[in-house]
Amino acid sequence: MYKIFPFITIIFIFMGFQDKIKSDYKPMFFSMNDEWKDIAKDESVFQFEVKSLDAIFNSEINYEVRLLSDSKGVPKLFFSEIETSVCADGECKLANIKVYWNLLGNYVGFGIPPEYPLTKFEHHHFKKEDYAKLHQLLLDDNSILKRRKMSDLIDKVPIFSSNIYSDDVDAISGATKTEIKEAVVKGGLYSCYTIWHLVHGEVKEKMEEYLKTINSDKLIHNFLSTPYKDYQMYALKQLKKSAYKEHSNQIISIYKTSDALTKVYILKKIPEDVLSEEFVTEQFYNKFPLIDINSRTLLIHRLKSANKNASEILSKYVDSMSKNQLKFYLNYLNDSPKFISNSCKSNLKKASKNKKYTYSYLLKEFLKNRK
């Protein structure tokens, strides 16, 4: 019986370790699902260097980036614990922030140690809404802060205090220019500027390079299965045309839920041997009235590559077509009369009688010679 106790002790230690891992990585804001909860492995993968904004104690600081993986060894996130000055004159508290990036190097969230809250002008702590605004700012990789120097963002140079060695003061901000006031936390310009450039600087390039070293078919498969648009597009670009058949179900799922640019990319790249499959054709063409105009045009232009059922499916939606789309579709039917089934002709006749459809006259002209 006594031999059981060490085993039980090990279990409790392991459970405590797991809880500690989850606690260590719990973010304040996070734009993905709950990837941080599945972390079982943490390894240092590289460092990145940042030049301090502090004009007095100017220095270059190295930060460690860690790769976080789940219990199956699947990489999930990049993570870094950052401690940095957020002022330009040596007068500020250090900012402590835990930053999360996805595997493409895109910022996804941050955490703040409760004992080290971020501060702004005159030592005021960030409020919950300030942290929320910082999160939204960091999500914008094309922020107004991107191509600006600090001197471009203030109307006057910050005034130096006589007590430059104080360890309990925050950055002294000048008057923030009007055009960026909506983007940054009020009174927290230096914090926002410093953290944004840390998150979106050299570290992103290093993450992109590191991703190349761990890229694999399994990772691409995982990316295709996620709900994240950036992962999906990355995977689609990496995917060879010969692999589209193997991943057709995932591609159909992405096509149904993606934005216009992703739909267009898929329609241009999907090979004929995949699009011509009856199931794939049905899934793509039955979405015709619900998709953007460019994707509709591509579907019509790819009729020759699709299954023969495509022309009949589109006949149900002709009153959703623009004039040019309708002309192209009718020309296709004219050149391929074998695809004009009775059901197709019936749908065209019905649409030709639709008084609300501006181009119904084109359908009447087409049908006139096909009685």
ZIVENZI-V792593 format. One record per pair of residues at least 24 apart in sequence whose ideal C-beta (glycine too) atoms are under 7 Angstrom apart, sorted by the first residue. I is the first residue (numbers start at 0). GAP is how many residues later the second one is. Records with the same first field share a line. If there is no record, write none. Layout:
I = GAP + GAP
This chain:
24 = 43
25 = 85
26 = 73 + 82 + 83 + 84
27 = 82 + 83 + 84 + 103
28 = 80 + 81 + 102 + 103 + 106
29 = 70 + 78 + 79
30 = 77 + 78 + 108
31 = 70 + 76 + 196
34 = 41 + 42
35 = 41 + 64
37 = 32 + 33 + 38
38 = 29 + 31 + 37
39 = 29 + 30 + 31
40 = 28 + 32
41 = 24 + 26
42 = 24
44 = 165
45 = 160 + 164
47 = 154 + 155 + 158
48 = 153
49 = 148 + 151
51 = 33
52 = 35 + 97 + 141
53 = 31 + 33 + 34 + 36
54 = 33 + 34
55 = 33 + 34 + 108
56 = 33
64 = 138
73 = 148
74 = 28 + 139
76 = 24 + 25
77 = 129
81 = 116
83 = 110 + 114
85 = 85 + 104 + 105 + 108
86 = 84 + 103
87 = 62 + 70 + 102
88 = 69 + 71 + 83
89 = 74
90 = 70 + 73 + 75 + 78 + 80 + 81
91 = 77 + 78 + 79
92 = 26 + 75 + 77
94 = 96 + 100
96 = 98
98 = 100
100 = 106
102 = 108
103 = 107 + 126 + 127 + 130
104 = 99 + 102 + 103
105 = 35 + 124
106 = 31 + 32 + 92 + 93
109 = 25 + 28
117 = 73
118 = 51
119 = 50 + 65 + 67 + 68 + 71
120 = 49 + 52 + 66
121 = 48
122 = 46 + 47
123 = 63
125 = 59 + 62
129 = 55 + 58
132 = 52
133 = 51 + 58
136 = 46 + 47 + 55 + 59
137 = 57 + 58 + 61
140 = 59
142 = 40 + 53
143 = 35 + 36 + 39
144 = 48 + 51
149 = 43
152 = 24 + 27 + 36 + 40
223 = 26 + 30
224 = 25
228 = 29 + 30 + 33
231 = 26 + 30
232 = 29
235 = 29 + 30
240 = 28 + 30
243 = 26 + 27 + 30
244 = 28 + 29
247 = 26 + 32
251 = 28 + 31
254 = 29
255 = 31
259 = 32 + 34 + 35
262 = 28 + 29 + 32
263 = 30 + 31 + 34
266 = 28 + 31 + 32 + 35
267 = 30
271 = 33
274 = 27 + 30 + 31
275 = 29 + 30 + 31
276 = 30
277 = 29 + 31
280 = 25 + 26 + 28 + 29
281 = 27 + 31
284 = 25 + 28 + 29
285 = 27
287 = 26 + 29 + 32
288 = 28 + 31
292 = 29
295 = 29
296 = 28
299 = 25 + 28 + 29
300 = 27
302 = 29
307 = 31
310 = 28 + 33
311 = 29 + 31 + 32
314 = 29 + 32 + 33
315 = 31
317 = 30 + 33 + 45
318 = 32 + 35 + 38
322 = 36
325 = 33 + 36
326 = 35
329 = 32 + 36
344 = 25
